[in-house]
Amino acid sequence: AIHPLMDEFMLPVCSPEYAEQHGLVGNPANLSLCRLLHDRQAWGFDSDTDEWSCWARHAGVSLEACQLSMGFDRSDLAIIAAMNHAGIAMGRKNLVSKRLARNELVAPFPGLEIKCEQRYYMATLPNRACPKIQAFIDWAQEMAAEME
């Protein structure tokens, strides 16, 4: 059985210093001055800048003038690079929310987060339902609801 947990949202994130240095807050046009950090395998093997392209299309932002980018094989490495002022990363909101709350990262474009087509799910074997498994699923769904 498939049990939905939560939706996911994408948003650009960077260090507060990087946002200030590049005049990013409220100015997505200034992305042309930035290094775009991305997970090359976010949506499958060698998806390269697909997350940035998807976000730009939905947010109505052009990335044509962006010349600099750096790819990683894991999204957490892109986030760490962003925290260390290397550029601006495409963040998954549920995965960066604590860093945003601690001001280790900022989301410089308020209102320009987009809902991903992907969601988080839990899968259980069919015909294997038991109270312990259901209790865990209920707990996980409750925790996920608190994150949204």
Beta strands, then each sheet from edge to edge (+ up, - down):
strand 1: 2-13
strand 2: 35-39
strand 3: 68-72
strand 4: 88-92
strand 5: 114-123
sheet 1: 3+ 2+ 4+ 1- 5+
end
